[in-house]
Amino acid sequence: MKNIYRVVSALLFVASATFAATEYNISVYPKDGEALLLEDGDVIYGTIDGTKRKVRIFVANNARITLSNAEVLGANNGFESAGIRCLGNCTLVLTGKNIMKGYDSNFPGVQVPDDRNGQKYTMTIEGDGSLEASSNGYGAGIGCNRYTNCGHIVIKSGVIKATGGFTAAGIGSSMDAHGGNISIEGGEITAAGGLYAAGIGGGGYEESECGDITISGGKIIAMGGDEMPGMGGKGAAGIGCGNSGSCGKVTITKDVAKVIAIKGKKAPYSIGGSDGLVGTVTVDDVEGSIEENPFMLPAKAAEIVTPGSKTIGIIDGDYSGNEAVNFAKDMVVDTIIFKRTFPVVVGGNNYSTIMFPFEIKAEEIENLDLVYMFLGIGVDKSNNKYVAVERVWYSRFVNTTYTMEAYKPYLIKLKSQATNILINKTTDLVLKATPTEDGDFDVMQSDDYNKYGNYVFRGVVQGKTWDANSPEVLGTNKAAAYGFAGTATSDISVGQFVKVGEGAFIKPLRAYIYKSPVPQNVKANGAHALRQTASIDNDIPETMNVVVVDRKKDGEEQTTVIGQFNSRTGEIRLNHTKQTYDLKGRSVRDAGRMAKGVYLKK
């Protein structure tokens, strides 16, 4: 290896065609205060500690150079330099593990050249190695300085993680800077924008711009920056514009292996604009900005990603594919995004079943109103069966707490007209390992109810479809299943509780009531238990109340009827005006004696 390097003091350097391609150990060269100009074919390796050496590394116009286990760890000490900067069109080839971090807070990790004579230069990144690029303050991970325009970016391959500084994109422009086009053709790309900035695309504020964004290959994870509390504005798109900025067209083709786009807080779109302007957004041949958060293509039941410095657990409660929510081990995360759309039911009685793969207090879930726990199947004084549930938490009761266990199904009610939930917990977030003994998680009947039949409240981590041969459909040995309908049909409304038939489907992290035909060992909250054989007749009832049981001190139990359900026709009608009864069928009109619970009267 040659020890010759093209350096002089400060910014003065000599580029000469007489030098052959050279390998540079940047742990040794250049010295503090010097600059290194890389020519076509050159290779750099080694480490620069920015706290000890202030060094500038440039890539000559039209040069193709290799980063081979090279680290430039810039320090925010006022030295105005990126980790590496191209002076024209250039190609960076990645081998091994590489890190580029800018020095001064305004500079990016990898600086893309600005235009000359009205035409922007292009930086191309490729190779089978990796690159981590970040700023010490306001620069992009890969792209623009603060206040300084930059050119086009083409990524063909490599494993790249780019993190933007304050108001700067992970890949793209920065505060008050105009970036060029961004084209991603392959590789594994993770990009996180700083506050107000896109993961891939534009920086924050009105003068921040980027050109067209085209993603035609690779695996992409992009997270937009949040808004700053108390400062106004909105967060940014995962892919697209920053707050108040603008960008060109956004095109994601069907050839992309994976796209996960996460929008920042209060951002309107995960792919598209923020407050600013965006050109036509086309994703998989469909036009229109994407509000869904996170947007995942293809859809996944669960995913753990680490854009920027935070580990995020993504759980898709709307997933309808064949995957299970499956975590091989306990995973500590910084944030959980639980994606679930709840139906809006007339009258606000939007009850749903739910099961979390993590432990959380009910009061840490935004928009949650009521939580109910399954007790079992009972029989009233008229010998009618009913589903008994008990209220365990109510949002109106301040200073109360209730811990919802991992992998335990519940019946919940959201606040009026709410269509989603937000997790407000920010510490001690642990996605619990999914038990592998079976895919179902049963809440067994309490001792007060198990004599009435072998029913369980069953949560699922994987979607389940009942076909024509399912025992619950055929009624084999009088097996049956009852669930909440999440999709409207010609004769079933959203929010109805119906006996399942052929073609019925339940999505992951929901629950249904199951009547087993024979005793069997089951998984019950981590312990195996034996389902009890019914000690009364096993006829499947045509109608069955779902009842909230309130055990009063005088021993009287009360119930609240919220709807009617017919297990044969599949019809349920939610009551707009609730009626309360004791289990002897007597109406309770005193508001002070209202029951803690819900009945769906069939």
N, C-alpha and C positions, 0 to 999 in steps of 0.2 A: 504494500500500500504506500502511495506517495504522501509525503508530508507537505506538499505544495498546496497552498490555498490562496484564493484571490481575495485578499482583504487589504484595506487601508484604514486609516483612522476615520472615525465618525461615518458620514454618509458617502465618502469618496471611495469608489471602487473602480477597478479596471476589468472590463470584459474583453477577452481576447480569444479569437478562434484558434490560436496556437496551442491552447491548453487541451489536453486530452481529457476524456471523462475521468472523474476523480471520486474516490470515496473519502468522505470527511468524518472524522471522529469529533463531533461537536462537544464532547466532554473536554476536549483539549483546545480546539480551534473553533472559531476565532477567539482572540483575547478580549478582555473587558474593553468596551468602547469601540470595538472594531465591527465591520460589516462583512458578510460573506455573500458573494454572488454565485449562485448555482447555474451552471450551463447545462446544455442538453446532455443527458446521459449520466449526470452526477448523482451520487448517492450520499445521504447523510445518516449517521447513526450516533448513539450516545445521548448524553443529557446536558442541558444547560440549566443551571440553578439561577433563576432570575434575581435572587437576593444577593448573589455573589458576582454575577457577570451581566452587564448590559450589552446585549448583542443583537444586531439586526441581520436577518436572513432574507435574501431576495432571490427570486427566480427570474432568470432572463426571459425576454420575449421569445415565444415559440420554443421554449425549452421543455423537455420531458425529463423530470427528475424523480428519484425514488426516495421515499421515507422508509427507512428500515430500522425499526426499533429506535426511533428518534423522539426525544422529548425536549421541548422548549417550555419551561415552566416559568413564564413571565411573572414578575412581582409588580404590584401597583405602587411603584416608587417614582412616578413622574417621568419615566423614560418612555418616549413616544415611539412605540413599535408594536406591531402585531407579532404573533408567534412566528409566522412566515407570511411573506407578501410576494405576489407575482407582479411583474412590471409590464406584462402584456399577456397575450395568449399563452397558456401554460397547461401542463398535465402533471398531476401528482400521482405517482404510483405507490400504493401502499403494500408493504410487506411487514410482517410482525406487528407489534403493538406500538402505536405512535400517539403522542399527546402534544397539542399545540395550544398554548394559553398566552393571550396578549399581555403586554406590560401595562402601560398607562391605561387608565379606566376607559378611555374613549376608543380603544383599539380592539379588534376581534382576535380570535385565535388564528384564523386563516383569512387573510385579507384578499378579496377578489379585486382585480384592477378596475379602475374607472375607464370611461371611454376616452378615446383620443380622436380628434377630428370628426366628432359626431357619431362614432361607431364604438360600441362597447366591446371590450375584450371578453374572452371566455376562459374560465378555469374549469378543467375537467379532472375529476377524481375517479380512480379505478384501482384495481388490484385485489388480492386476496387477504390483505392485512386489515388492521383496524385503525381508526383515528378518533380521538376525543379532542374536540375543539371548544374552547370557551373564552369568555372575556373576564377581565377583572372589574368590570363596571358597566359600561354603556355600549360596548361593541357587540356585534353578532358573534355567534359561534363560528360560522362560516359566512362571510359576506362583507357588509359595510362597516366602516368606522361610524361613530357618532358624527353627524353633520356632513359626512363625506360620502358621495355616491359610489356605487360599485357596479361591476359588470355582471355577465351571465354566469350561471353555475350549472354544470352538467355532472351528474353522478352516475357512473356506469356500474360500479360494483364496490365491494368493500363493506366492512362493518363500521358504521359511523355513528357517533353520538355527539350532537352539537347542542350547546346550551347558550342561549342568549343572555346578555346582561339586561339591566333595567331599560325598558322600552325597546329592546332589540330582539330580533327573531333568532331562533336557533340556527336556521338557514335562511338567509335573505337580508333584508335591509334593517336599519336601526333608526333611532330618533332623528327626524328631519333629514333623512337620507333617501335617495332614489336608487333602488336596486334594479337589476336586469331580470331576464327570464330565468326560471329555475326548471330544470329538466332532470327527473330521476328515472333512470332506465333499468336499474337493478340495485342489488345490495340489500343490506339490512340497516335501515336508517331510523334513528331515534332522535327527535328534535324537540326541544322545549323552549318556548319564548319566555322572555322576562315579563315583568308587569306590563300589561297593555299590548304586548306584542305576540304575533303569531308564532306557532312552532316552526312552520315552513311558510314563508311569505313576507309580509310587511311588518315593519316596526310600529311603535306607537306614535300618536300625535299626527296632526293634519298633514304635515309636510313629508310624512313617511310614505313611500310608494314602493311597489315592486311590479315587475312585468308579469307575463303569463306564467302560470305554474302548470307543468305537465308531468304526470306520474304514469308511466307506462310499464313499470316492472318493479320487482323487489318487494320487500316487506317493510312497511312504513308505520311508525308510531310517532304521532305529532300532537303536542299539547300546547294550547294557547295559554298565555299568561293571564293572571287574575287582574281585576281592578284593585287599586289601592284603597283600603277602607278610609272613608272620610274625604277622599280627594275627588270623588265623582268619576264620571266616565264608565266604560264597560270593559270587561275582559275581552280577550281576542279569540279568534278562531284557531283551531288546531292547524288547519291548512287554509290560507287565505290572507285576509287583511288584519292589521292591528287596529286598535281603537282609533277612530277618526281618520285612519289612513285609507289608501286606495290601492288596488291591484288590478291586474288584467284578468284574463280568462283563467279559470281553474278547470283542468281536465284530468280525470282519473279513469283510465281505460279498464276494460274487463280482463286484461292480461296481468294485472297486479296480483301478486300472491296474497298479500295481506295489507289492509289499511285500518289503523285505529286512529281516529281523530277525536281529541278531547278538547272541549271549549273551556275557556276560563270563566270565572264567576261573572255572572250577569251578561255574558256574551250571548248574542242571539243565535249564532250558528257554530257548529263544530267544523263545517266546511263552508266557507263563504266570506262575507264581510263582517264588520262589527258595526260601528257607526258610520263607517266610510263607504266608498263605492267599490263594487267588484263587478268584473265582467261576467259573462255567462259561466255558470257552474254546471259541469256535466260529469256525473259519476256513473260509471257502468252504463253509458248511453242514455241515462235519464237526466234531464235538465232540472235545475233548481238547487238552491242552497239547502244544506242539510241542518235541520234543527236537532235531530236525534243526538243524544249525548250519553255515553260516547257513541260514535258511529263506528261500527265494526264490519268489515268486509273481508272474508266471509263472516257471517254471524258466529259467535262463540258463546258457550254457556258461561265461561269464566276465563279470566286472563289476569295475570300479574305483570305489570309493566313498570319500568323505572325511567321515565323521561326526566331529565334534569337530576335533581338530588333526591326526589321523593319516590318512594315505592307505592304504587297504587294498585289496589285490588279492584278489579272490574267484575261485576256479577250481573248477568243479563237475565232478569226475571221475565223478559218477554221472549226468550229464546224458544224456538219451536222445532229445533233439529234433534238429532239423535245423541248428542254428547251429554254427559252428566256433569254436574258441578262437582268437580273432584280435585281435592287438594291432597297430595301425597303426605304432607307433613304440616304442622302448624307453621303459619307464615305471619310474621310481624310486618305490618304495613303502616304507612303514614296516613293514608286516606283510603276510604272505601266508597266506590261509586256503585250504588245498588240501583240498577236500571229496571224500572217496573212501571208500566202504565196501568192505572186503575180506572175502571169505568166510572163515569158520572151517572148516578142513578137519580131519577126524579124524586124529590123529597129528601135527598141527601143521605139515604140509607145505603151508602156504598160499602157494604161488608165484603171482606175478602179473606181467604185463607193465606197464610204466609209461613215460611220457615227460613230462618237465617242460618248461614254457615259460620256464624260468629255470635258471641255473647254481647248483648247490648242492653242498656237500660231503656225502658219505654220512653222516658222523658228526653232521651237523646235522639229521638226520631221526630223530625219536623213533620207537621201536618197529621200526626197520629192523634186519634181521639179516644178510642177504646180498645182494650185488649181482653180477649176471652180465652179461657182454658177449657178444654174438653173434659167432661166428667164421665159421660157414658150414656147408655140407652136405658131409660126408665119406663115405667108404666104408671099412668095416672089412675085416679079412682074409677074412671070409666073403662079401664083396661086398654087404653090407647097408648101406644109407644110414643116416646118423644126423645129427642136428642138433648141432653142436658149439658149446658156450658155455664161457666161461672166467670163473672167479671173480676179481673185481677188488677186492672189499672184504668183510670179515667183522667183525662187531661184537665178537667175542671177542678179536680181535687189537688190544690197546690201543695208543694212540699211533700209529695208522696213519690215513692220510687218502686219500681218493679223490674227485676232483671229477666229478660227474655233469653232463655237458654239456647245454645247452638244446637241445631238439628232437632228442635222440638217445634212441631207445628202449632199454630195459634189461629184463632179467628179474630180479625181486627176490623175496626171501622175507622176510616179516615174522616177528617173534618170536612164539613160540607163543601162539595164541589172540588175537592183536592183530587188530582190525578197522578200524583207521584209522591215519593217520600225522599227526604234528604237526611243523611246521617250527620249529626252535629258533633259526634264524638271525635276527638282529635288526639287522644292519648290511649295507650294500651290497646291498640286495635290488633286483634289476632284472628286471622282466618284459620279456623280449626280444621285439622286433618279430617277428611271424609272417611268414616268407618267403611271397611271393605267387605264386611260379612254379608251384607245385602244392600240393596239400593233403597229400601224403605225404612222409615223411621216412625214408629208407632207410639202414640200416647194410649196407654192401656186404660181401661175403665177403672174407676175407683172402686173400693170395696162395697160402696153403697149401691153400685149399679151392675157389677159383673154378674149377678144372678139372673139378669134379664136377657142375656144373650151375649154371644162372642163378637162384639163390635169393637173396632178400634178407629181412632182418628189417625190417618196415615199420611205422613209427609213424604215427598219424593224429591230426589236430587236429579232424576232423569225423567224426561217426558214419558208419558205412558198413553198408549192408544188401546182402546177396547175394540176388538174385532168381533166378527160374528161367532167365533168359537170361544170367546172368553167366558169363563164360568159365570161371571157377574151378569153377562148379557143373556146367556142361555138359562140362567137360574139354576145351574147344576147344584144339586143338594141345597137349593135355596140360598146360594150365595148372592150378594148384591153389593152395589157401590152407589154412593150418592155424592154429588159434587156441585160446586158453584160454577155456573156457566160464565165464561169470560168472553164469549163471542155470540153475538145475536144471530138468530136464524129466523125463518118465517114464523115459527111458533114458540120460540124461546127468547126471552129478553135477557140482556146483560144483567147480571146480579141475581139470576134465579138459581135456586138450589134444586137440582134435578137428579132423578135416577138415571144412571148412565145407560146408554144403548150403543148399538154398533156404530163405530166411527167416532165415539166420544174421545176427547183428548185432554189431558191435563199437562200443563207446562211445569218445568222444574220449580222447586221451592214453593209449591202449593200443597194443599192437603185435601183429602176426601175421606168420607166415612165408609168403612169397609166392613161387611158382614162375612165372616169366615164360615165355611160350611162344616169344618171339623176343627177340633183343638189342634194347635201346633205351636212349636217354639218360634218366638219372634224376637226381633231386636227392639228393645224398649229403652231409649235414652241411654245407651251404652251397656245395658244389662239384658240378658236373655230372660224372658218370662213366658209362661204358658198361657195361651188364650183359653178362657174358660168355655166349657160347653154350656149351651143355653139350658136353663132349668125350667123355661116356660116354652110355649109353642113357638116354632121358628117361622111362622108365616110372615112373609115380607109384607109390611103394611102398605096399604094404598096411600094413606096419609100419615104423616108423622110430624109433630111439632118440634121445632128447635127452640129450646127453652133456656133462658138465663135463670139460674137458680139462686135465690137469695135466702140463705138460712137465717131466719129470725130467731131471736132469743126464746120466743114462745114455741119454737118448733115448727111453726107454719112456714111452708115454702111458697114463694110467689113467682109468677112468670110474666114475661112481657111478650106479646105476640106482635111480630113485625111483618108477617106475610103469610101467604098460603101456598102450599106445595102439594102437587098431586104426583105421586111416584110413578103412576102408570101413563099419564098423558105427558109428563115432563113439565107441566105448567106450574109456575109460581108467580104469585102476584104480591109485591111488597105493599104493605099498608102504609098510607101516608099519615094516618092517625093511629098511634099505638094504643093498644088496649092491654090492661094488666089484669091478670087473674091469679088466684091461688090455685093450687093443684086440685082443689075440689070443684073448680070451674066457676068460682064466685068472682064477680067483678070487683076490682079494688080501685076505688075512685080517689082515695086520699093520696095526694102527691107524695106525702111523706113516707108512704109505704110502698113506693115504686120499687120494682125488682131490679137487681143488678144483672141484667142479662138480655139475651135476645132469643126470640122464638121465631122460627119460620113455620107457620102453621100450614100443614098440608091439607 
